[in-house]
Amino acid sequence: MAEKVIRVDDIDGSEGADVAKRDFHVLDRTFTIDLSDDNFARLGEILAALQPFIDNAAEVKPAGKGRKSTRTAKIKGYTNGDVRTWALREGIEVSERGKISDEVYAAFIEAHPDAMPDA
């Protein structure tokens, strides 16, 4: 049994012997579409008109998702501000800003067992 494939132009819905699957390239990507000879010629004209704009434009890259920290958490459920406040109340020397020493974290966890990070 024979089958007949009828291609339909994806732009205007026309059928005809000249409708074929057409590949075209935009920004290093390949697309395919069923087009008649006339619509394929129109596509070529549109792409040619678009090319100077692409050539003179700067690509905008999507915003990054931020840095992912590879460090393990020192405490759970508390902020570094909480640690600093506690340390100052306890008379433990801690800087107002910057890195908190591992010893201060250890003392905080000893006083607050629920701050122990998951392993």
Secondary structure, DSSP 8 states (H G I E B T S, - for coil): -------B-TTT--B-TT-EEEEEEETTEEEEEEE-HHHHHHHHHHHHHHHHHHHH--------------S--S-SS--HHHHHHHHHHTT----SSS---HHHHHHHHHH-GGG----
